[in-house]
Amino acid sequence: MTEILVIEDELFLRQNIKTILEIKGYICHEASHGGEGIDLLSKIQPDLILCDVMMPGVDGFGVLEHVKTNDQLKKIPFIFLTARADAQDKERAYGMDVTNYITKPFTINELINAIESGLSKESF
């Protein structure tokens, strides 16, 4: 089964995403901040990572940098979920090889389409 790691500091949003993903048949792991997500990545190797940008401690860019500089993790599709729609943030994210950049609020269809697209790119 496909495993997804959700790193999101907003509990309500994280739980909603987890519920949606489990209904769609995914196994969902969750972390409430970037540091916890990085710790979890030392124990699991998910098929895809969904990550907020603005979090206390290690932000989403810090998590992305950790993933992209780790040989065992760098090929995992990485999708940002963020309220930051700033063009500079998007450019920075895509410059660091993020798979997708979704701005909040987003629809369930946007989320699922981004996940399915990210997972299909992984299989190439």
C-alpha positions as CSV (number, residue, x, y, z in Angstrom):
1,M,0.0,0.0,0.0
2,T,1.0,3.6,-0.7
3,E,2.3,5.5,2.4
4,I,2.1,9.3,2.7
5,L,3.7,11.4,5.4
6,V,1.7,14.6,6.2
7,I,3.7,17.3,8.1
8,E,1.3,20.0,9.2
9,D,1.1,22.0,12.4
10,E,-2.6,22.8,12.2
11,L,-4.2,19.8,14.0
12,F,-7.7,20.1,12.4
13,L,-6.2,20.3,8.8
14,R,-3.8,17.5,9.5
15,Q,-6.6,15.2,10.7
16,N,-8.9,16.1,7.8
17,I,-6.1,15.4,5.3
18,K,-5.4,12.1,7.1
19,T,-9.1,11.1,6.9
20,I,-9.3,11.9,3.2
21,L,-6.2,10.0,2.4
22,E,-7.3,6.9,4.4
23,I,-10.7,7.0,2.6
24,K,-8.8,7.0,-0.7
25,G,-6.8,3.9,0.5
26,Y,-3.5,5.4,1.5
27,I,-1.6,4.7,4.7
28,C,-1.1,8.0,6.4
29,H,1.7,9.0,8.8
30,E,1.5,12.4,10.5
31,A,3.8,14.8,12.1
32,S,2.9,18.1,13.8
33,H,6.0,20.0,12.8
34,G,9.1,19.8,10.7
35,G,11.4,18.4,13.3
36,E,9.0,15.6,14.1
37,G,8.7,14.9,10.3
38,I,12.4,14.6,9.9
39,D,12.6,12.3,12.9
40,L,9.8,10.1,11.4
41,L,11.7,10.0,8.1
42,S,14.6,8.2,10.0
43,K,12.0,5.4,10.7
44,I,9.8,5.2,7.6
45,Q,10.3,5.9,3.9
46,P,7.0,7.1,2.6
47,D,6.0,7.1,-1.1
48,L,5.1,10.8,-0.9
49,I,5.5,13.7,1.5
50,L,2.9,16.5,2.0
51,C,4.3,19.4,4.0
52,D,3.3,22.8,5.2
53,V,5.8,25.6,4.7
54,M,5.2,27.8,7.8
55,M,5.7,25.8,11.0
56,P,7.5,26.4,14.2
57,G,11.1,25.2,14.5
58,V,12.1,23.5,11.2
59,D,9.9,25.0,8.5
60,G,8.9,23.2,5.3
61,F,12.0,24.4,3.4
62,G,14.1,22.9,6.1
63,V,12.3,19.6,5.7
64,L,12.6,19.8,1.9
65,E,16.4,20.5,2.2
66,H,16.8,17.5,4.5
67,V,14.9,15.3,2.0
68,K,16.8,16.5,-1.1
69,T,20.2,16.1,0.5
70,N,19.6,12.6,1.7
71,D,20.3,9.9,-0.9
72,Q,17.7,7.5,0.6
73,L,15.0,10.2,0.5
74,K,15.7,12.5,-2.3
75,K,13.5,10.7,-4.9
76,I,10.4,10.8,-2.7
77,P,7.8,13.2,-4.3
78,F,7.4,16.2,-2.1
79,I,4.3,18.5,-2.2
80,F,4.1,21.8,-0.3
81,L,0.7,22.7,1.2
82,T,0.8,26.4,2.2
83,A,-1.0,29.6,2.7
84,R,2.0,31.4,1.1
85,A,1.2,32.2,-2.5
86,D,4.2,34.5,-2.9
87,A,6.0,34.0,-6.2
88,Q,9.4,34.1,-4.5
89,D,8.4,31.1,-2.3
90,K,7.2,29.2,-5.3
91,E,10.4,29.9,-7.2
92,R,12.4,28.9,-4.2
93,A,10.4,25.7,-3.8
94,Y,10.6,24.7,-7.5
95,G,14.3,25.6,-7.5
96,M,14.8,23.0,-4.7
97,D,13.0,20.4,-6.9
98,V,9.6,20.3,-5.0
99,T,7.1,18.1,-6.9
100,N,4.1,20.5,-6.5
101,Y,3.1,23.6,-4.6
102,I,-0.5,23.9,-3.5
103,T,-1.8,27.0,-1.8
104,K,-4.4,26.9,0.9
105,P,-7.3,26.8,0.7
106,F,-7.4,23.9,-1.7
107,T,-10.0,21.4,-2.7
108,I,-10.0,17.7,-2.1
109,N,-9.7,17.2,-5.9
110,E,-6.7,19.5,-6.1
111,L,-5.0,17.5,-3.3
112,I,-5.8,14.1,-4.7
113,N,-4.8,15.1,-8.3
114,A,-1.4,16.5,-7.0
115,I,-0.8,13.3,-5.0
116,E,-1.7,11.0,-8.0
117,S,0.5,13.1,-10.3
118,G,3.4,13.0,-7.8
119,L,3.1,9.3,-7.4
120,S,3.0,8.7,-11.1
121,K,6.2,10.8,-11.6
122,E,7.9,8.6,-8.9
123,S,7.3,5.5,-11.0
124,F,9.3,6.8,-14.0
